[in-house]
Amino acid sequence: MSNFDNINKAVENLDIEHIMNLMRSLIRIDTSVPPGSSYREYVDTISPYFGELGFSIEQVIIPEEIIKNMPYPLEGPRINLVATKDYDRNKYITFYGHMDVVPAINNGKKKWRFPPFEATLTKNGRIYGRGTADMKGSMVCLILAMQLINKLNFIPKYNIRILNCTDEEVGMNPGVRYLAEKGYIKGTMFCMDGVIIPLIPIGTAGDLNIVIETIGKSCHSGRNFLGINALEELIPILNELIKLKKKVEKRRSKDIPGDPRDVTGKNLRPMFSLVIIKSGEKENIIPGHCQLIINRRIIPDENYEHVKQEILEAIEKGKSLSKALQVNTTFNYDTPPLKVNPHAPAIKRWKKTIALVENIDEDNIQVIGSSESTDMGFIAQNLNIDDIIITGVESAISNTHGINEFVRLRDIKTLIKEIIVFLCYDF
């Protein structure tokens, strides 16, 4: 049989109970963040799988001075796993996955078909559980792929490094950012926090949140002439921001396609969204404080400093028409944008891999950008690389971050095949 026939047969013959035991071992650990208090248990559980395959194991803990600046109620050490195996190759591939998950609403007591922290396989081939799609399921695929590579006596074409990291779901300082800054990433980055759909992501937006506060003077609403309504005095600023929004959202990337569902244009566009307004305590009290939060998605074609400056200019124009006693603005640049080179050698190899495993023509594999952000933006920015593969086991119907999150068993098998083919197949 051909190399691919061996791979295909080995994956199709995987014992389902073996797959599920591995899935259960990871899903059962509640790594919800916040607080992210179970990272130690998770790392202690997953490390032996790689150790048994001959990987060297290192645990990297994020310094407390970094963690204390994250505005969330976090608990426990932020322990990141680094597993490395040298196959005497001249190239490296770094696989990446994050161990944290978003919380299960009401701890899964309502509306979940099955307990969220117990991986459950149904008769129709769905595996339910928090993190199955985002993204412990992908780590299960990687472990199973490496076990089969070992069993089949294949030699990967890369030395392999595996990172399983903390705090992706709360951004700002995910573990992978710290590992990048400390030099742990080698060669091509293979991010498994994506989808199984046959496409090549080549760009994502950065994530900027802006908090604007207007300060007025509180008083009784029956004597409003004695106060300054902070909510009303935000309105001139709001008007200028809406003008800026219309201007911003007319822009398009020069070369990164956007979401095909976006009927406003073909290429990726920046987004400017007014998302939260907080003001007032009681209907008969003039509010003395008002807060507006804006979410700005920055495409790779844009410059952060320019984006920041045009927002400040719009605020200044609004302030000139406002009676607010004070206007405070805070910028929280959570994630930078990402741009990937679709012609990088590893990405071209990945495209061939998808075509072979999923039996489709390379020309039918879509190249796409996304207005969602990824912590791979930190990697591209810190290391100045554009050789980043993004895939995963999530499907369009996985209900990621929602109630009854699930993956399909067939997608688990597809990703296992793709990892093995990418690492070992002779194209």
C-alpha positions, -999 to 999 in steps of 0.1 A, spaced: 0 0 0 11 36 -5 22 58 23 -12 75 24 -31 42 23 -12 32 54 -20 65 71 -57 63 61 -60 27 73 -43 34 106 -65 63 115 -97 46 104 -88 16 126 -82 37 157 -100 23 187 -129 46 195 -125 40 232 -88 50 230 -99 83 214 -125 88 240 -103 80 270 -79 106 258 -106 131 252 -122 124 286 -88 129 304 -85 164 291 -121 176 291 -127 165 327 -103 191 339 -121 224 343 -96 249 329 -122 277 326 -107 312 327 -113 331 347 -100 319 371 -78 293 353 -70 276 386 -65 240 372 -36 245 349 -13 224 371 -36 194 370 -40 198 332 -2 199 325 4 170 348 -22 150 329 -11 158 293 27 157 298 30 119 301 15 114 267 44 133 251 69 119 275 60 84 265 68 93 229 103 105 237 96 142 239 116 162 264 93 181 288 97 217 302 72 237 322 73 274 318 55 296 345 45 331 336 60 356 361 35 370 386 43 406 377 28 400 342 -3 382 355 -12 409 380 -17 434 352 -45 413 337 -79 427 347 -95 394 356 -99 373 388 -72 348 380 -60 321 404 -30 298 405 2 296 385 1 300 348 20 268 338 28 263 301 39 230 286 69 229 261 75 194 246 104 189 221 116 160 200 146 162 177 144 140 146 178 152 133 161 175 107 172 210 97 137 224 100 114 229 130 76 230 133 60 244 164 25 231 172 4 254 194 -27 249 214 -42 266 245 -54 247 275 -79 272 288 -116 272 280 -145 296 284 -167 289 314 -198 267 310 -229 288 317 -243 279 352 -216 252 353 -237 233 328 -267 228 350 -291 242 324 -295 234 288 -264 212 283 -274 178 269 -245 163 289 -223 175 317 -198 199 300 -167 186 317 -174 150 308 -167 142 271 -197 123 257 -199 105 224 -233 101 209 -246 76 183 -244 102 155 -207 107 161 -207 139 180 -184 144 210 -199 169 235 -180 188 261 -165 222 269 -133 225 250 -139 198 225 -138 223 197 -119 251 214 -95 236 216 -86 205 236 -100 183 208 -71 195 186 -46 185 212 -62 150 213 -57 148 175 -20 158 179 -13 132 205 -31 105 185 -12 116 154 22 114 172 13 80 186 5 66 151 37 81 136 56 63 163 37 30 157 41 32 119 79 40 123 75 72 102 102 98 106 88 134 104 104 159 81 107 184 109 120 185 144 89 190 165 81 214 194 47 214 210 34 243 231 2 240 252 -4 274 267 -25 294 292 -50 322 291 -58 325 254 -94 332 261 -86 364 281 -61 378 257 -36 405 265 -9 382 280 -16 346 268 11 321 276 22 318 240 31 355 239 55 351 268 70 319 252 75 338 219 93 366 237 115 341 255 125 323 223 105 290 226 90 292 191 111 275 164 104 274 126 69 273 112 40 279 136 12 254 134 -17 268 153 -45 243 160 -70 268 172 -89 270 139 -115 251 118 -114 218 99 -130 235 68 -107 233 38 -94 269 37 -62 288 43 -65 318 67 -40 345 56 -50 374 78 -69 383 109 -78 416 126 -63 430 157 -85 437 187 -85 472 202 -109 483 230 -114 519 238 -130 531 270 -143 567 270 -156 583 302 -174 616 305 -175 632 339 -203 656 348 -221 667 380 -248 646 397 -279 662 411 -317 656 415 -334 652 382 -361 677 393 -333 703 395 -312 693 365 -301 729 360 -278 724 390 -260 694 374 -241 684 343 -256 652 327 -226 630 318 -247 608 296 -261 637 276 -227 653 273 -213 621 258 -237 626 228 -215 652 209 -186 628 212 -208 599 200 -218 619 170 -181 623 159 -174 587 166 -203 576 144 -189 598 116 -155 581 120 -171 547 120 -186 553 86 -153 565 73 -134 535 88 -157 508 76 -153 519 39 -117 508 40 -106 475 26 -75 454 27 -54 455 -5 -49 417 -7 -67 398 21 -101 384 12 -129 389 38 -158 369 50 -179 359 19 -210 366 40 -200 403 42 -220 418 13 -204 452 17 -172 443 -2 -149 415 -12 -118 421 9 -113 422 46 -125 454 63 -118 471 96 -147 472 120 -158 499 145 -184 490 170 -200 509 199 -206 480 222 -214 492 258 -227 523 275 -229 525 313 -245 554 331 -270 563 357 -281 549 391 -317 559 394 -343 576 373 -345 607 395 -307 613 396 -288 631 369 -258 609 361 -224 623 369 -205 596 351 -209 578 318 -188 552 302 -187 541 265 -167 511 253 -157 508 216 -144 476 199 -122 484 170 -110 456 147 -77 466 130 -68 450 97 -31 443 88 -31 471 63 -37 497 91 -12 512 115 -21 512 152 -8 546 160 -28 561 131 -59 543 143 -54 556 178 -48 592 166 -80 594 145 -101 582 174 -85 608 197 -92 635 171 -128 625 169 -131 626 207 -115 661 207 -140 674 181 -169 660 203 -154 675 234 -155 710 219 -193 707 217 -197 690 251 -201 705 286 -185 675 303 -162 685 331 -137 659 321 -133 633 293 -109 603 300 -98 578 273 -81 545 277 -68 523 249 -65 485 255 -47 469 225 -54 433 233 -42 416 201 -23 428 170 -35 419 135 -19 389 117 -9 386 80 3 352 67 23 345 35 2 320 15 33 312 -6 55 302 23 69 266 18 51 251 48 18 266 39 21 254 3 28 219 18 -3 223 41 -24 231 11 -12 199 -6 -20 180 26 -56 193 27 -61 184 -10 -48 149 -5 -66 140 27 -99 157 18 -98 146 -18 -103 180 -33 -85 201 -59 -60 226 -45 -77 254 -65 -109 247 -45 -92 255 -12 -103 289 -2 -79 316 9 -96 339 35 -92 366 61 -111 371 93 -122 400 114 -118 378 145 -85 381 163 -60 354 173 -30 353 196 -10 344 165 -9 381 160 16 383 189 37 357 172 38 375 139 46 408 156 72 396 181 90 372 158 84 390 125 72 358 108 45 352 83 48 314 81 18 304 102 -6 276 96 -40 278 113 -63 248 114 -82 228 140 -110 203 146 -138 229 150 -166 229 124 -191 255 114 -217 239 136 -196 232 167 -212 259 188 -178 270 201 -181 290 234 -218 281 235 -240 256 252 -235 220 240 -201 226 223 -191 196 203 -169 181 176 -175 154 151 -156 121 153 -150 122 115 -134 156 119 -111 142 146 -100 116 122 -95 141 94 -72 163 114 -52 133 126 -46 123 90 -37 158 80 -11 162 108 5 128 98 5 136 61 19 171 67 47 158 88 56 126 70 42 123 35 65 124 4 47 148 -20 
